Amino acid sequence: MPGNRVHVSRERKERIVALADRHKTGEIAKICQVSPRTVLRVLKLWRTRGDVVRTPLHSGRPLQLGDLDLAYLEGCIERTPGVYLYELRAQLKNTRGMDVAETTIVRALERHGITYKSIIQEEQTAQ
């Protein structure tokens, strides 16, 4: 029954893995006070992922702009540092076929460390 699972701490799972080379599944279950199925599940997770805890690769909604789109935007900003958001949006739509909101562009650039302030500072140091 899927609703009967109980949380098993990371420490206990690591103990299960440590005991696996010296003991059988049933013995490990008795020592760690878990079911034999839990022991098997933890060991399988250890073998497949190299960790005893499942962590999601990505959480939340997928990003609209990929790495190539961001590289393109960074190139546009390097060529013309004073470019406006609506111009970036139009260039992105015309060349990459990506129709996104200006807010999406701002947030994506901020995630990569590019802000309006950093662009202004680069312009001033270039002069």
N, C-alpha and C positions, 0 to 999 in steps of 0.2 A: 504494500500500500504506500503510495508516494507521500501521503500526509504524515507518516509516522517517523520521519527522519528527525534526529536530534543533532544540534550543532556540536561538532567535534572541533576542539581548539587546534590551532596550528601546532602547538607543542606536542599534543597527543598524536597528531598525524605524523610528525617528525619522529616520534618515538616508535610508531608502528613501522616506519621505513627502516629505522636503525635495528629493530628486532628481526626484520624479515630475513636476514641472511643466516640467523642462528636458530630460528624457531619456525614451527608450522603455523598455518593460518589460525587454527583453533586455539593454540597456545597464546598467540599474540592477542587474540580477541579476549581471552580470559585475563591476561596481564593488564591490558589497556582498558578493560571493561567496556568493550564495544562488540558489535555483532561481527561474525566472520565475514558477512557481506560488506560491511564497512571497511574491514581490513583489505579485502580484495579491491574495493573501489579506490581506496587511498593508494594502494600499490600500483594499480593501473594508471591512475593520474600521475604518479611519480615517474613511471616508465614513459608515458607519452609526452608529458609536458616538462618534466624535470623539476616540478614543484608540487607541493602537497595541497596547495590551495588554487582553485580556479579563479583567475582574474580575467575579467573581460578585456578583449583587445581594444575595443573602442566603446565608449559609452555616449549616448546621446544621438542626435540626428547626424547623418553624414554631411560633411562639408560640401558646399556647392562648388567651390573653387579648388581645383587640384593643384598639385605642385607645378605643373607646366603653366597653368593659368597665372599662378603667383610669380613664376619666373618671368613671364611675359610682362606682367604689371610692373615688376621691379625694373625691367629693362626700359619700359616706357618712362618711368620716373627718373631713371638715370639719364636718359636722353634729354628730357625736358622736365627739370625738377619743379617748375611752377605749374605743372599741368593740373587742371581742375578735375574733380571727381566725375562730372558729367562727361568730360572728354575721355577719361579712362574707361568709363562705362561704354561709351560709343566705340572706342577702339577695341575693347574686349568683345563686344557684340559683333563687330565687323570682321575681325580677324580670327577670333577663336570660336565664334558662334555661341557665346555664353551671354545670356540676357539675365543679369542679376541686378539687384538694387544697389544703390550707392553705399548704403549702410553695410551691405555684405562685403563690398570692396574695402571699406574702412576697417572693418573688424578683421578681415583676412590679413590685411597689411599690418595691423597692430599685433596680431599673433606672431608675425615674423619680424617684429621690432621696428617697423617703419611707421612713423607718425608724422603728422604735419610739422611738428616742432623739429624733428630730426632733419626733415627736408629743408626747412628754412636755415638751420644751422649749417648744413652742407653747402647751401647756396652762398652763405656769408663767408665761409672759409675758402670757397673757390674763387671769390672775387679778390 
